[in-house]
Amino acid sequence: MEQPANNYLLKTKVPLCLLLLAGFVPVLIVLCCVFPALIIYSVAFELIFYFIFCRYACIVCINGEFLTVLYLALWNTDVEVRIDEIGDIGYEPGLYQLFIGTTEKNYLPREMRGAGGFFDRLIIGYKGQTESYSYININARLFQFSELLKWAKQLKLLRDRVHNGMFY
């Protein structure tokens, strides 16, 4: 695999939902200037859109040593995990990932399971620690989560799928 000039094995792009959110702002400002009564609705719309779609917007960077999740919201803490400390990686896709399974046991129908929203979740298990996991919520650009799973599969870190509570 050829490494880019910045030495990243994988670097995701800015999520489209964040670009949409930024694009809504000038449109809503113009609408509020024309119709001042829309101020309350436009602020409510922006907050609801952010909460549902953009809460965990991030860029995932992987170089030879670290898996780094850089959140684009200032109040989310960035996550950095050493690759050599990772024992296995599980995942729960968000609601929009209809064709990706999950490695976690779920009894709910497909429409209600997953990470619980429009974001994906990485579940990182550490070497030598059977009960220690990090749950990292990720909202990368569409189809970029699959690239992250391909990377984990290449390194043989991807946890086997779960069936009735048993790994296979």
Buried (B, 14 or more C-beta within 10 A) or exposed (E): EEEEEEEBBBBBEBBEBBBEBEEBEEEBEEBBEEEEEBBEEBEEEBEEBBEEBBBBBBBBBBBEEBBBBBBBEEEBEEBEBEBEBBBBBBBBBBBEBEEBEBBBEEEEEEEEBBBEBBBBBBBBBBEEEEEEBEEBBBBBBEEBBBBBBEBBEEEEBBBEEBEEEEEE
